[in-house]
């Protein structure tokens, strides 16, 4: 009997083929809209994660400001000094004992100063780093890393702005305020982009000896960085550093870059959900269309339903016949929508994200079965009331219908 009910449902769809196609078209559009928007959001999130993952494993430790925040900066060669708090050598050793098991721990000297290249003047951030650390955290696109206290590497943006090349010379400091130091460029860094640890693209980076020779303040660091071997250790490392260093008073602040990544990806996820909800409105239109088709089918087949009921067909079988019709429309519409989603979604992702590198990953393609499931569910729900109404028609009254 089940096969006969299914055949009757298929027969009804064939008889009203054009009407059925138009109803299924709404499901196709809804599935394509939801899956395309979902894939766009997934690819955008994956792309941002990839771009930010390079700094998500970095924990930045700085001296806390205010009373008990750490020693002030001693005056350098230019006598300017600074009220900024610093991390002392002793504090660095304490941090290193805690954090070295989690990854690479290193110190950073930093100062903003006047620079002169030829007849052009400006300002740049000067960093002082250990030579071995430089090689581990930077890539040089041209030239080599410094091997002496008179050589530096520069960021690509700074190099472009001042037309710096390997062999160029930079004067650091202002003659009107004190003595100056001339350094030679031995390398141009590869572009690094936004980072929470060192903004190197517009910076001059030299050895610790070069920095302390210019500004003094040896053993008084602007920043301590921890590059984690495992990003999952970020919260644990942060907690241990804070508990140890801030036990008696607030000595350091710890910035966990992974939190920023989580915040950004969470915002992108919310945006994706919102866009998908807007796209889902098309399924509401499709649901209305299918509901209308099913109600028309019930109205047109009142006499047929009466005959079926008079020969012993059960109410449940009548309900199933109409539900079969809605399920078939949903499956066909969702299937076609899924196929079209691969092509349309690819175009949408390329246009909006600019790259399809992540398109075929499960996180992206997973939106296609999700959209199909939503589409089929909408179809079934749209057919519930018409099926119930058909099953509850009075057989005698149905037989009298013209």
N, C-alpha and C positions, 0 to 999 in steps of 0.2 A: 504493500500500500504506500510505503514511503517513496518508492520510485515513481509511482503514479502521481503523487502529490508534487514531486520535483518536476516531472514532465509537464504537469499542468502549469506550474510557475514559469517554466521555460517557454511554454506555448504562449502564455500571456505576454511575455516580453517580446517574442517574435511578432505577434500580431500588432503590438503597439511599439514597434521597433524605434521609430524616430523619437517618440516621446520618451522612451527609455534611454536612448542615447543622450538626449538633452539633459535628462536628470543625472545620468552618470557623468556628464561633462562638468557639472558643478563639483563633483567629488574630485575629478581630475585636477581642476584648477586649485581646489583647496589643498590637495596633497602636494602639488607642485609648489604652491606658495609657502606652506609650512616647512617643507623639507629644504627648500632653497634658502629661506631666511635662517633656518636652523644651521645649515651648513655654512652659510656666510658668517654667522656668529661664532661657530666652532673654529673655523679657519682663522678668523680674526684673533680669537683668544689664543690659539696655538702659536700664531705668528708673534703676538706680543710676548707670550711666555718665552719663546725662543730668543727674542731680542733682549729680554730682561734677565734671562737665566744666568747670563754672564756676571751679573752683579747681585743676583739673589742669594748667592752663597757667601756674601761678604758681611761680616759683622764689624761695625765701626765703633771704636771706643774713643771718647774724647773726655777731657777734664771737665768736671762740673763747675759751673760758674758760681760766684758768690763766696761767702765765708766758708772756709774749709774746702774750697773747690780745687786747690792745687796751687803751686807756685806760679808767680807771674814771670813774664819773659824778661830776661836780663837785657839791658841795652846792648845793641849790636854795634857794628863799626860806625853806623851813621848816627848813633846816639839817640835813635828814635824811641826804642823800647816798645812795649806793648802791654796793655792791660789784660790781654787775653790770657786765660788760664792754660797751663801746660801740664803734661804728664811727665813726672820725674822719672829718672832712670830706675830708681827703686820701685816705683809703682809699675813701670813697664816689666821689670823682672817678675813681680808678683803676678801680673796679668799673663806673662809668658808661661809661668809654671802651671797656671790653670788651663790655658787655652792651647798650648802646643800639641796636646794629644788630639785636638780636633782638626788641626791643619796648620797652615803657614801663618806665623805671627810676625809682623814687622812694624817698624816705626816710620813716621813721616814727619819731616820738617817742611814748613810751608811759610812763604812770605810773599806779599804783593809788592812789586817794586817797579820803578821806572826803568825802561830799556831804551836803547838807541841802536838802530841799525843804519849805518851810513848817515844820511841827514834826516832820517825819520825817527821820531820819538813816540813812545807809547807806554803802556803798562802791561805787565804780564805776571802770572803767578809763578813763583820759583819754588820748586820742590827739591828736597834733599832726601835721597834714598840709598840704601845699601846696594852696591853694584850687583850682587847675586840676585837680590830681590827684583831689580830692574829686569833682568833677563827672564825671570820667571813670570812676571805679570804683564810685560809689554812685548809687542812685536814691532820690529823695525822694517819699514817699507823700503828705505834707502839708507845706505851707510852701515854703521855699526854702533855698538854700545860704547859709552865712555870708558877709557882706560887710564885717564889721568884726571887730576883735580882742575884742569883748565878746559876740559871738554864737556859738552852737554848734548843731550838729545832734545828735540823740540817737537811739539804737536803739529799735525798737518794743517790745521786752521791757521795757527801762528805762522807757519812756514809760508803758506799761501799769501797771507796778508802782508808780510814783510819781504816776500820774495827770497826766503832763506833756502840755501842749498847746503849740501855737505861741503864744509870748508868756510862757510860764512862766519863772520865774527859779530858778536853781540856785546854791547857795553851795558852792564847792569849797574844801576845806581845813577844818581843825579850829581853832577859835578858841583852844582850850587849848594848841595846839602852835605856833601862829604866826599870821600874817595869813591872811585868806581873800580869795577873789575871787568875785564874783557875775557870772554870765553869763546871757544870755537865750536861750531856745530859739527858733530861727527855722525849724526844720524837723524833721520826723519821718521817719526812714529807712524804706524798704521792707524787709521781712524778708529777711535774707540767709542765715540758717541757718549750718550748720557751715562753717568756712573755716580755711585754714592761714595766711592772711596777717593779716586783721584780724577779730576777733570783735566785730562792730559792733552786734549786736542788744541787747547789754547795756552799751553804751559811750556816752561823750560825746566828740564829735569837734569840734575847733576848729582854727584856723589855727596854723601854726608859731609865729607871733609871740605868739599867746595862750599857747601851751604854754611857750615859753622865757621869757615874761614872768612866768609863775607859778613854774616850776621851774628856770630857768636852763639850763645845759648846752647852749648853742647850738653847733651843729656837732658834737655827740656823739649819734649816732643809735642807737636800740635795734635797728633792723632796716632792711634795704634789700630792696625787692621788685622783681622783674622779671616783668612780665606779657608772656608770649610772644605774638608775632604768629602763630607756627606752633608748635603743641605738639610737633611732631617735632624741634624744635631744642632740647628741654629737656636732653638728655644732652650735646649739644655745648656749650651755654652753660654748663652746670654744670662741665664739664671745663675749659673755658677760664678760668673764674673761679678755680677751685681752683689751676690751674697758675700763674696770674699772681700771685694774692694769697698763696699759701702756698709760694712758691718757696724762701724762706730760712727761714721759720718759720711755724707754723700761726697764721694771722691770722683766718680766717673759717671758718664752717661753712656749707654750702650744702644746703638741703633741697629736693629735687625732688618736687613734689606728684604728678607723673604716676606715680611709683613706688608711691605709696599706692593710686592708682586701679588700677594693674596688679595689685597684691596682692589688692585686694578682688574684682576681676573674676575673678582666677584662683581664689579661694576659692569664688566662686559657681559657676564652671564645674565645679569638683570636686564640689560639692554636687549640681549638676544631673546629672552623670554617675552619681553614687551612687544618686540617686533613680530614674533611668532603669534602672539595673541591677536595682533592686528590682522595678520595674514589669515588667522583662523576664522575671521568674520566671513570669509568666502565660503567656509563650510556651513555656516548658519544659513546662508543663501541657498546652498545646495540642499540642506536639510528641509527647508521650506519647499523647494522644488520637488523633492522626493515624496514628501508628505502629500503634496498636491496630486502627484501622479498616482500614489497609492489610493488616495481617497476617490479619485476619478475611476480607478480600476474597480474599487468596491461598488461604486454607484452603477457602473456599466454592467457589472456581473451579478447583480442582485438575483435575477432569475436563475442564473447558473448555480449560484450558491444555494438557492432554494431547492433545486433539483438534487444537488449533491447531498443536502441534509435529508431530503425525503427518501433517499436510497440507503441511508445509514451512515453517511460520513459524519465523523465526530467533530465537535467544536474545535478540539485541539488540532485536528488535521486541517481544518479551514484556516486556523490561525497560522499554522506552519506553512501553508501554501503562500500566503501573503508575505510572511517573514522571509521565506525563500527568495521571493522576488526582490525584496529590499537588500538581502545579503548578496545576491548575485550582482545587483547593480553596484553595491559597495565594493565587492571584490574586483569586478571588471574596472570600475573607475579608479580604485586605488592602485591596481596593477599597472594600468596605462600611465597614471600619474607618477608612479615610481620610476618607470622607464624614462619618461620625459624629464624627471627631476635630475637624472644623471647629466643630461645635456644642458638643461636650463640652469641647474645649480652650478655647474662648472663655469658657465658664462657669468653668472652673478658674482661668484667668488672672485673670478679673475678681474671683473670690473670694479668691485668694491674693495677687495683686499690687495689686489695687484699681484698675487701669487697663488698658484694652485698646488704648492708643495705638500700641503697637508690634506688635500681634497679626498684622497683615497684611504685615509686613516679611519679606523673604527669610530673615533670621536666625531668625525664628520658624516660618514655614510650612515651612522646609526640613526640619524634623523629621518631617513627614508622609511624604514619599517615603523618608526614611531608615527610618522604622518599617515602611513597606510592604516595603522591600527585605529588612529583617530577617525579617519575617513570611513572605515567600515563600521565603527561604533556609531557614528552619526547616522549612517544609513539604517542600521538596525533599529535605533531609537526612533527614527522617523517612521518606520513601518509598524511600530508596536500598536499604536492606537488604531490605524486602519485595519490591522489584522484582528484586533479585539472586536472592533465594530462589525466586521464581516462575520466573525464567528458567532456573534450574539444576535444576528438578524433572525427574526421570527420566520421559520420555514414556510408557514402558510402564507404570511404576508409577502414573503419573497417570491413564492410561486405565482401570486397574483400580479406581480410587477410586469410591466410591458417591456 
